[in-house]
Each structure stands twice: as structure tokens, then as C-alpha cells.
């Protein structure tokens, strides 16, 4: 009876140690879509559409930031067999890109658009420019400026200089 109780405890411990499925060692030829499940340092675990779990590294031209974004947003990445294991080739685009019109117009549309830069941003058209830098300086340059405001214009400043 003691042997049966010990065997039962062993089965319970083994059942409690439910491990995740093994990571596939090699991929079949071709490109495989999947989603990143876990990132650990410089390797990512990707669950392919067929359920296979692979450990992959980004291809040289793929930025790790892109893969972090794909992980957070649950975007599909493309994986292929490489010379030393699975390689993430990039992400599958599933949303519209900015629209380029035939006349050269670039349209970016969104509920909110944010542009971020480490050193500065400059918008330039002909002789006009708006420059923003990392120190908080905003400079508008041009030949003329018109403010067409339907309501109040409020200027809040410690000092206003008019030449």
C-alpha cells in the first residue's frame, strides 16, 4: 500500500510539472508566419500558425524595436530557416501605409499623429520653415505670416519682444 501511495504522489508531481511544448530545432524550407510569444535578450520565441514553437533571432537588417512592437501589438512576423537556426525576416503589414497621390502629395491620416525625434524636427516648404529642437526652441522662418483666428489669441510669456 505504501508503494501505491508513493507512485500516486510521483504521478501527481509529474502532472504538476506541466512543461511548455518543446521549441522546434529546425524549420522546413520556406517562409513561415507566426507571432512572437516571448523575448529573452537577443532571441525571440515565435509560435507559428501551425502551433510549432521556434526560437529565432532577427535577420541583420531587422531592427529589434520592430520586433518589440510586433510582440506588443501581436502582429504577424515572418520566419525562415537560416544558416544557424530560425531567422525573423520582418513583419507582415496588415494596415494601410501612408497614401502617395499621383501629384506627389503624401497623406497620413489618423485619430492622432505623433512625430518624435531625438534632436529636432523641421518642416520646410520653399523659403518657409518651422523648426523644433530638443531644447524646446521653436523657430518659424518665412517672408510673411498671417494668423487667421476665429476666436481669442492668447500669448503667455515672461517676455515679449517686438522690434
C-alpha positions in Angstrom: 0.0 0.0 0.0 2.9 2.4 0.7 4.3 1.7 -2.8 0.9 2.6 -4.3 0.8 5.9 -2.3 4.4 6.7 -3.4 3.6 6.0 -7.0 0.5 8.2 -6.8 2.5 11.1 -5.3 5.0 10.7 -8.2 2.3 10.9 -10.8 0.8 14.0 -9.1 4.2 15.7 -9.0 4.8 14.8 -12.7 1.4 16.1 -13.7 2.1 19.4 -11.7 5.2 19.9 -13.8 3.4 20.7 -17.0 6.0 21.9 -19.3 5.5 24.0 -22.4 5.8 22.4 -25.8 9.4 21.9 -26.9 11.0 24.5 -29.1 11.5 23.2 -32.7 15.1 22.7 -33.6 14.8 23.2 -37.4 12.3 24.7 -39.8 11.1 23.3 -43.1 12.2 25.4 -46.1 10.1 28.4 -46.9 8.7 31.4 -45.0 6.5 30.7 -42.0 4.1 33.3 -40.5 3.8 33.4 -36.7 3.5 35.6 -33.6 6.2 36.4 -31.0 5.3 35.0 -27.6 8.4 35.7 -25.5 11.6 37.7 -25.8 14.7 36.8 -23.9 17.7 39.0 -24.5 18.6 38.6 -28.2 16.3 35.7 -29.0 12.5 35.5 -29.5 10.2 32.6 -29.3 7.7 32.6 -32.1 4.5 30.5 -32.3 3.9 29.6 -36.0 0.4 29.3 -37.4 0.6 25.5 -37.2 1.3 25.7 -33.5 5.0 25.0 -33.7 7.2 27.0 -31.3 10.5 28.1 -32.6 13.4 30.1 -31.1 14.5 32.8 -33.6 16.9 35.7 -34.0 16.3 38.8 -36.1 17.9 39.0 -39.5 20.7 41.5 -39.6 18.6 44.2 -41.3 15.7 43.8 -38.9 15.6 46.3 -36.0 14.9 44.8 -32.6 12.5 47.7 -32.0 10.3 46.5 -34.8 10.1 43.0 -33.1 9.3 44.6 -29.8 6.4 46.5 -31.4 5.2 43.3 -33.1 5.3 41.5 -29.7 3.2 44.2 -28.0 0.7 44.6 -30.8 0.5 40.8 -31.6 1.5 41.5 -35.2 2.5 38.6 -37.5 6.2 38.1 -38.2 7.8 36.1 -41.0 10.3 33.4 -40.0 12.6 31.3 -42.2 15.4 28.8 -41.7 18.8 30.4 -41.6 22.3 29.0 -41.5 22.4 28.8 -37.7 18.7 28.4 -36.8 15.5 30.3 -37.4 15.6 33.9 -38.5 12.9 36.6 -38.3 12.8 38.3 -41.7 10.4 41.1 -40.7 6.7 41.8 -40.1 3.7 41.3 -42.2 2.0 44.6 -43.0 -1.7 44.4 -42.3 -2.7 48.1 -42.2 -2.7 50.8 -44.8 0.5 52.7 -45.3 0.6 56.5 -45.9 -1.0 57.3 -49.2 1.0 58.9 -52.0 -1.1 60.7 -54.5 -0.2 61.0 -58.2 0.6 64.7 -57.7 3.2 63.9 -55.1 1.1 64.5 -52.1 1.8 62.3 -49.1 -1.3 61.8 -46.9 -1.0 60.4 -43.3 -4.3 60.0 -41.6 -5.1 59.0 -38.0 -7.1 59.9 -35.0 -3.8 61.3 -33.6 -0.5 61.7 -35.4 2.7 61.9 -33.4 6.2 62.5 -34.8 9.1 62.2 -32.4 12.8 62.9 -32.9 15.9 62.9 -30.7 17.4 66.1 -31.9 14.9 68.1 -34.0 12.1 68.3 -36.5 11.9 70.6 -39.4 9.0 71.3 -41.8 10.2 73.1 -44.9 8.3 74.5 -47.9 10.2 76.8 -50.2 11.5 79.8 -48.1 9.3 78.9 -45.1 10.3 76.6 -42.2 9.2 75.6 -38.8 12.0 74.1 -36.6 11.7 72.4 -33.2 14.8 71.3 -31.3 15.5 69.2 -28.2 16.0 72.4 -26.0 12.4 73.4 -26.5 13.2 76.2 -29.1 10.6 76.7 -31.8 11.6 78.8 -34.8 9.3 79.9 -37.6 11.0 81.4 -40.7 9.3 83.0 -43.7 8.7 86.1 -45.7 5.2 86.8 -44.3 2.9 85.3 -41.7 -0.8 85.5 -41.4 -2.8 84.5 -38.3 -6.4 83.9 -39.2 -8.2 83.1 -35.9 -11.9 83.0 -35.3 -11.6 83.3 -31.5 -9.1 84.6 -29.0 -5.3 84.7 -29.5 -3.6 84.4 -26.1 0.1 84.9 -25.7 1.6 83.6 -22.4 5.2 84.6 -22.0 7.5 86.1 -19.4 8.9 88.4 -22.0 7.6 89.5 -25.5 10.0 91.4 -27.8 8.7 93.3 -30.8 11.3 95.0 -32.9 
